[in-house]
Amino acid sequence: MIIKDVVVQNKVGLHARPATFFIQKANEYKSSIWVEKEERRVNAKSLLGVLSLGIVGGTNIKIIADGADEENAVDGLVALVASGFAE
């Protein structure tokens, strides 16, 4: 299991469009992946789960993966979040 912290860089956070990009990226990996904000953990492959966290810009989140490609999954998702989703 790998866990990394990342700060959401884009101003509006993980609203519908960035959350969709995030979930599409998460679904590229075989590992189980979760997003955690303030002790709440949701499936990173679930749009409703990710949106339910209400992640806004400047929020610190944890990306957690467990499985065969866990390291690539966490690194890929951290890079996507850190990029600000090209906004």
N, C-alpha and C positions, 0 to 999 in steps of 0.2 A: 504494500500500500504506500502510495506517495501522496503527500499533501504539500501544496504551495499556496502562499498568500499572494494576492494581487489587488491593486487598487484600480477600480473602474475609472478609466480615463475620460470617456466621452461625457459631455455635460448632462445628457438626459438619462444616462445609465442604461440598464437592460430593459428598455421598453420593447415593443413588438418587433421592430425590424432587427435591431442588434440581437435580441433574444433568439430570433429565428436563425440568424447566422451562427450564433453560439451553439444552438441545438443541432444544426446541420453538421457543424464541425465535430461535436461530441459523438454523433452517430456514425462518424467515420471510424471510430475505434471499437474494438471488441470488449474492452474493459468496462466494468461498472464504474460510472462516474457520478459524483455528487458535487453540488455547490452548497457551501455553508455560509450563512450570514448570521452573526449574533446567535449562535447555538441552534439555529434552524437549518436543517439539512434536507435538500430535495434532490431528486434525480435530475441530473444535468441533461438528460435526453427527453425531458418532459417540458413542453412549452408552458403549460399551466403551472407546473411546479416552479420553474424559474421565474415566471411573472409574479407568482404569489409572494416571492421574497421582497418585492418592491425595491429593487436595487437601483439607487440613484448615483449620479456622478460623484466621485470622490469616496465612494464606499469601499471598504476593505472586505474582500471575500476570500474564502478558501476554496480551492479546487482540489478534489480528492479523487483518486482513481485506484482501482484494484483489479489486476488482471494481467494478461499476457503482454499488452502494449501500454501498461500504465504510465511509464515514463514519457513516452511519445505523446500520449493523450494529455497529460498534465502540461507538458511543455508547449504543445500546440495550442491549447486553450488559454494558457497564461499569455502567450504571445498575441493571440487574437484580442483578448481583453486589454492588454497593455497598448495595443495599437490604436485603441479608441474606435475600432470598427470602421476606420477610414471616414469618420465624420468630421 
